[in-house]
Amino acid sequence: MTTEINWDAAELEPLSRSAVEFLQLLLRRDPQHRPSACQALTHAWVQEEGSAADLPLQGSVVQRLQRFSTYGHLKQVVLRMIADEMTEDMPAAGKVVKVVRDLKASGGLALFHELDTDKSGSVSLNELSLGLRRQGYVLADSEVEQLVTKIDADNDGDIVLSEFMTTLLDWHQLQQEPSWQAYLDHAFHRLDVDGDGFISLEELLEKLPRVNYTGGSAEAEAQRCAEAKLMLREADTNGDGKISREEFNDLLRDNHAPDSLSFYDDRLALNMGSV
């Protein structure tokens, strides 16, 4: 490869500075200037341990939000569908439902209720911003707004419990479970309304409620159609205007972007590291 890597690319923005520096070392063109395996293991990104262990999810909430925000809209919608079914304790769930229960037990559910200060059943932009700061995270309002925009699956401006829990789940771990394919198959069948073995643009439109788009009826419908087209292109790799089962499964496999939480900045205040 001769193309220079753009280290300022938008895709790398969620990564911590230490993670980027580590990647730059590993990807040096001259092998003589790359660190050995032993040297790599001594890098600060590898050595640093989780901080604020007594916080919900050991202080990894913002990292999880950032990671989920890198997923496309269709992938987010499908993961929320799967997360909802997991909480319903499907017969095929097995260890998968235990992962959801473990997430709740580790503070995810309690954190949502703490953030939801007005007890409305959803977390607003202001509640999330203030709540994360109370937890010790350092985020500007604009950064929180950007996160909310990217993880608000139904585009209503607030985060409900199912959306919040979906962002916090360790999807890589869940995909290793034998029952994962059963969830994928069920999600595909739910989207493939006419049962022809493909997901069409019209079927994706049914997943986008009209009430969540602004402007007049014509403008809102145009926004909705544009979003559905983006969702279609997200998985339609052969460009035939529909999503096959194989394309659907490929979309839901491990993300090509870095999926380890360590690649994302925890955004905790410096003094939290010693908690």
N, C-alpha and C positions, 0 to 999 in steps of 0.2 A: 504494500500500500504506500502511495506517495502523498495522499491527501493529508493536509495538516488537520489535527484535531482542534476544533473550536472550543476551548475551555470556558468560553463565556456563553455557550449555547443555553437556550432557555431550559432544555431538558436537564441540565446539570445544576440549575439554580437551587433545587431543594437540598443538594448535597452539602455536607459540612465542608469547611475549608480543609480540615484534616483529611477527609475522604478524597477530595480532589487532588491534594498533594500526593497522596498514596497512589492514586491512579496514574498521575503524571510520572512518578518514579517507575512504576511497573511497565509503562508503555513507552519508555525511552527507546528510540530507534536503535541505538547502538547497544548491543547486548552487554558490552563491557561496562557500560554505565548503569545498567540495571542492578538493583539489589539482589543478592542471593536470597534463597528461601529463608535462611537464618536471619539475614539482615532485615528482610521484610517483616518478619515476626516481631522485630523490636521497634517497628514504626509506632508512633504515638496513636494512630488510628486503631491499630491492632491491640495495643496495650491498654488503651483507656477502658475503664470498666463502667458499667451502668451507674448513673448518678441518682441521687434522691430516691433511695430504695424504698422509703416509706410512703412515697406518693403513689396514687393510683397507677397501675401498670408500670411501676418503678420509674416514673418520670418520662415515659416514652410516648405520651399522648400526642404531642405535636409532631413527632416523627411519624407516627401512624397516620395522622391526618395528612401530612405531606405526601407520604407514600401513596395513599389512596387517591390523592388529587392528581397523581400522574396517570391514573387509569382513564381511558376514554369513557364517554357517557354510557354507551351501550354496555360496556363491561361493568360499570358501576350499577346500572339498573339490574343486570342479571345477578350480580353478587348480592344485591339487596333482596331479590326474589329468593335466592338460595338461603340467605340468612334468616328470612322470615319463616321458611319452611323448617329450618333447623330448630327454631324456637318452638315450633309446633310438635316437635318430637316425632318425626316420621318413623315408621317401622324400620326403614333402611338406614337410620341415622348412625347407630353404633357409637364409635368414639367421637364422631363429628359433633354430636350434641354435647358431649362432655367438654369439648373445646369451648363451646359457647358458654356453658355453665362456669367453666374455669375463668373465662373473661369477666363474667359478672362478679364472680367471687373475688377476683383480683382488684376490684375497685371500679370497673367500667360502669356498672349500673349505678352505683352510689355517686360517681362523679357526675353522671347525667342529671340526677336529681338535685345535686348540689348546684350545677350550672343553671338549672331551670328554676330561677329564684322566684318567679311569679306563679309557679306551679301550673303552668298552662298546658303542660304535656309536650312542649317543644322548646328548643333553645334558640333565642334570637341572636342576631349578630352582636348586639350590645352585651347580652348575657354571656356569650362565649368569650368575648374580648375581656370583659371584667373578670370572669371566672378563671380563665387561664392565667391572668396576672396574679390573682389571689393564690393560685397554685405554685407561683414562682417562675412562670414562663415569661419571656421577654419578646413581645410581639407588638408591632404597630397596628393601629386599627385597620389600615389599608391591607396589611398582610392577612389579618383575620378575615376581612371581607373577601379577599381573593380565595382563601381556603374554603369559606362557606359557599362561594359561587361554584367552586369546582366539585364540592362533595354533596351539594343539595340536589339530590337525584330528581325530586319532583318539581324543582324550580319555584318553590313557593316562598323562598326567603328565610325560612326557619329550618332547623334540624330536629326531626322527631327521633324518638328513641331507636327505631329500627335503622334509620340512616346513621345515627351516631355509633351504634354497636357494629354496624357493617364496616365502618371505616377502621375500627379498632381491632377487628379479627385478624388473626395470623393466617391469611389465605394460603400462603405457601405450605404451612403445616397441614391445613385441611385438604389440600390437593394430593397429599401423600396417602390419604386414607382410602381403603378399598371402596367405600360407599360414595366417594366423590363423583364417579361417573354416573351413578344413579341420580344424583342431584342435577348434573348437567343435562341428562336425558329428559328429566321432568321439566326443567326450565325451557328447553328447546320446544317440547311439545306444547307448553303453555303459550309460547310466542307464535308457534306455527299453527295459527287458528284454524286454517282450512285443511290441515293435515296432509299437505302435498309434499312434505319433506324439505321445504324451504321456508325461510322467513322473508317476507316481502316488505316493501316500503309501506304499503297500506297496513300491514300487521304491526309494524313498528309505530305507526301513527297512533294506533289504538293504545299504546303505552304512554302517550304524551297527552295528559288532560288539557283541554282547551282553556280551562280557567286559570292556568298558571302562566299565561303569556299576556304581555301588556299591549296597550294600544287598542284601536278599533278592531272589529271582528275580522276584517280583511287582513290588517297588519298582523294581528295575533296568529291567524291561520298561516300566514307566510312564514312567521318565525317558527311555528310548530313544524311546518313542512321542511324548512331548512335544517332544523335540528334532527329530524328523522333521516334526512339524506346524509347528514354527517355520521349518524349512528350506523347507517347502512354501509357507508364507505369504510367505516372502522373495521368491519369484518369481511366485507366483500372483496377478497383479494384478487379474484379473477375478473372482476368488473362486469359480471353478467346481470347485475341489478337485483340480486337476491342472495341470501346467506344460506349456504348448505350446512349440513350437520358437521362436516369436517371443518369448514371455516369457523363455525361456531365454537367447536372444541378447541381449535387453535387460538382463538381470541381469549378463551378462558384459561389457557395454560399459563405457566409462570410468565409474568411480565418481562419484556426484554430490557426494561429499565432496571436499575439496581433495586433489588427487593429487600435486601438486608436493612434493618432499621439503622444500623451503624453508618450507613451511607448518608443519613439525613441528620441535620443539625437538631439537637434536642431543644435548643432555644431556652434552656434553663438559665436562671441568673447564676453568675459565677459562684456565689457562696452556697448554692444548693449542692454542688459537687461533694461537699464534705458532710452532707446530712446523713 
